[in-house]
Amino acid sequence: MEVLALTGGVPVHASGWPTWPRFDAATVAAVTEALTSGRWTVTGAWNGRETYERTFARRFAEFVGVPYAVSTDHGSSSLILALEALGIGAGDEVIVPVLTWVATATAVLNVNAIPVFVDVDPDTGCLRAEDLEAAITDRTKAVIVVHLHCRMADMDAIMAVAKARGLRVVEDCAQAHGARWRGTMAGAFGDIGAFSMQQGKVLTAGEGGAVVTHDAGLYERLQQLRADGCRYPDVAPAPGEPYLVDAGDIMGTNGCLGELQAALLLDQLDRLEPWLETRAASAAFLDGELARIPGVRPLARSPHLQRPSIFEYAVRRIPDAFGAKSTAVVRAALQAELGVRVHEPDRPLHQNVLYCPETKERYRWIAAQARPAAGTRFPAAEELYANLILLPHRVLLADRAALHHVVEAFAKVAAHSEEL
Ligand SMILES: Cc1ncc(COP(=O)(O)O)c(C=O)c1O
């Protein structure tokens, strides 16, 4: 008789999964070249050769389909630089979807602005234009739109509201490299797109990031914000002289991406497109197959989302299904069947212990002005947090036979949920 792996049975899949991050001899050669170049940062001396940092920014801008990009050290700093470049500051309100990683909101705090939480679309987990519009006050200056869980917010509707109401738009694309909505990549809709290249992301150098924009003025500000007020030179300096030149039009900080990381990102960027396509095809397969299993429902997908970017593959369990067992137990059973971490989404910010502005002296005044008021519920985000089941994106790089095992694992756990 078939027994669940969680209770001692044979797992559905025991042959492992593709690893992440991925590299080969060409990656080692690329990083070694940067290592031996003698220049490890864009803030170092000019050596007669374009920096990896700037080359990566150019190539990443091309990838997103925008004229300008600036490399950064993290996704979190990308968000802060974006808000600063847009002139968001003391007392401004910035609308943030409540279902996201904590960095989306802490970036707002970092520029002395007030994050205003808004619930998400119950079908996709992303921000909805009508909820954005309803939260606007005369203090609202910007919105950070987060594309996550393999979906994108409806950027046509959101940009229409932002235009009509005079809001600046930052897209948080930490989980959405290469996602495409009606022919345009995530990050290319708003004033600025902010990306993370942290280890788990689909384009990674361990740590890293980038900001992208269509606007030459914002590009100038972003350069200076990320390099203590310095910018790229108009003409190359003499060898041995610092590459970046002092500008000081706006005060910056050091958010520069290191040269080794930039070399690594250039190597990874060359591999990104086929990986995106493989994962998107795997996700389409899983969406179709898992929809047939009682109690499992893929997230709704707009026909405008031409290609999802699969950061964490997300599927929803229906609360009464799986013998009404808790989602934590269902996840544990799937994890035992598949031999890979099966996990929950980030906890919505209003319930997340990591979002705690009152613990920092400089944020106390903002915590006191929190909107909406403490105790407000966000039913869609809470329901998604309770019921989403996430798989790491490396699973979706596996072959079809292995993906069939994912489907079998769900079917097995559904059939044996009484034994959980
Ligand atoms: C939605 C979102 N925004 C921002 C970030 C922050 O990026 P980083 O970790 O590179 O600072 C992350 C990282 O997980 C994220 O998922």
The ligand as a Gaussian input file, in Angstrom:
#p B3LYP/6-31G(d) Opt

LIG

0 1
 C       10.227000      41.824000      -3.421000
 C       11.614000      42.108000      -2.942000
 N       12.035000      43.367000      -2.838000
 C       13.281000      43.674000      -2.421000
 C       14.180000      42.691000      -2.082000
 C       15.524000      43.083000      -1.541000
 O       16.607000      42.662000      -2.301000
 P       18.043000      42.430000      -1.645000
 O       17.965000      41.228000      -0.783000
 O       18.965000      42.267000      -2.799000
 O       18.380000      43.635000      -0.853000
 C       13.792000      41.350000      -2.175000
 C       14.730000      40.270000      -1.814000
 O       14.342000      39.149000      -1.581000
 C       12.477000      41.038000      -2.616000
 O       12.045000      39.778000      -2.728000

